[in-house]
Amino acid sequence: MDADWKTLRAELPQASQDRLDALRQRRKLGAELASLRKELSLTQQAVAAGASMTQNTVSKIEGADDVLLSSISRYMHSIGGGVEVILKTGDGKVRRVDLDPQIMIKPA
């Protein structure tokens, strides 16, 4: 089979394409974690050791659709960071929950 992914995807029903798009959006968090790790020149094994988890678990987190906040927090702590969650309501209200208030953010 010589068809590339874009060609195959275009032949799928629109509902299937929409589901694929939704899945890709849900994987953004893992991709961002992987990007941060790579920017710091860290391996998955190094993150795993710092987070007391296996390299396989780090790999799953970086590719997962749904990740526990506690796992994200352990991951970020292992690379020297922290976690802040932003809660947004439909009427435009925003609340920030800093899960690591002891970690200060350096001004850019």
Protein Blocks (a to p, Z undefined) as FASTA:
>chain_A
ZZdfklmmmmpcfklmmmmmmmmmmmmmmmmmmmmmmmnopafklmmmmnopafklmmmm
mmcfbdcfklmmmmmmmnopacddddddfkopacdddfblmbccddZZ
